[in-house]
Amino acid sequence: MLFGTRLVVILFSVMFIVSDIFAAGSYEWPQWRGANRDGLSKETGLLKQWPSGSPVQVWKISDLGVGYSGFSAVKGKMFTMGDLDGGCHLIALDEFTGKKLWSTKIGETGQYGGYEGPRGTPTVDGNCVYALNQHGDLVCVDSAVGREIWRKSLTKDFGGRIPSWGYAESPLVDGDKVIVTPGGGQGAIVALNKKTGDKIWQTKDFTDPAHYSSMIIENVLGQRQVIQFTPASVVGVSVSDGKVLWRGDRPGKVAVVPTPIYADNQVFVCSAYGVGCNAFKIVKEGTSFKAEQLYANKNMVNHHGGVILLNGYLYGHCDGKGWVCQDFKTGEIAWVNKGVGKGAISYADGHFYIRSETGDGPVALIEANPREYVEKGRFSQPDRSNKKSWTHPVILNGKLYIRDQGILLCYDIKQK
């Protein structure tokens, strides 16, 4: 009887431990910029002020290889890419320890424009991971063991032309489709069957070259569509058949990178090299859509650190100004602050996490405050590489993740 009682106690203890682990891993970050591709985490209960020095570092790994790939995380597993000896690899990690679970070669190593390694973020959907490397190799891999299911080449199979700094897009999955941007004369955007890789449609009436932006997907005035940003255009394309629904002229220079932002029938895009930002209102007349420009200015000249929309205000870094808060509807600046210098941004629980790309890579916690810049702590990234730290920070399950080339640092930012 005593043995039976002890067994019950042990079983209940194990159940509580398991439930705690799953509670700790209850949030997911399945793709580039999170669940909705907007840089917004739904995390709560995080530190409102960082301790002197830095939050507690939980673990560090240093074998992710060369590159700028971000990472996704689902069901306790994290996925990223890196150039390792012998090729460009898709890598799976344990979320709680950083232990490498598997590594699958998806292509060759290589550099474009002087920068080595993959740039995009893998996308997780069900039991599959979709990854696109710098050369345009697109693969679907079993998330459990890393077994390749299918592969395509954006250049060989869809007529794409590799942009100057290599492909940097993160694949988009919607329903039965995975959608990417090979660019070029056969059609700028292509949708494939996510299970087989077979082509469903390609936008033959839209043939802009590919640059470095990743698409978003939205229901706009009753029509589900992907919104993409190229060096010449911002465009809405029907998810069902690839028909171009609307297009706005918006020439960029050198490199167009930031992900478009959509809310309330308004699309916001921005890029660097002195171009700035534009907002378009999407209107519908009968069955036809069109894009009407609302404003164009240089209040947000964002290179590639990203811009986040929260409660009617845009937050991001502007070349030549610093960190900027900008009114989404009007385009007017609310505040400017130098902060940590040029870098990337993510959001969780009332705060932005901003990370500098240069020097000792300072990371800061700032209030999501449209009235003023209020910093709540900062620390310098240890183990800095000699390259730009371009990978965006991720907040997931009470942890902050910072990648710098082969190094990934995990910090505990949960309130105790």
Secondary structure, DSSP 8 states (H G I E B T S, - for coil): -HHHHHHHHHHHHHHHHHHHHHHHT---B-STTTTTTSSEE---SB-SS--SS-SEEEEEE--S-BS----EEETTEEEEEEEETTEEEEEEEETTT--EEEEEEEE---EETTEES--S--EEETTEEEEE-TT-EEEEEETTT--EEEEEETTTTT-----TT------EEETTEEEE---STT-S-EEEETTT--EEEE-TT------S---EEEEETTEEEEEEE-SSEEEEEETTT--EEEEEE----S---S--EEETTEEEEEETTTTEEEEEEEEEETTEEEEEEEEEESS----SS-EEEETTEEEEEETTTEEEEEETTT--EEEEE-TT-SEEEEEETTEEEEEESSTT-EEEEEE--SS---EEEEEE-SS--SS---S--EEETTEEEEEETTEEEEEE-B--
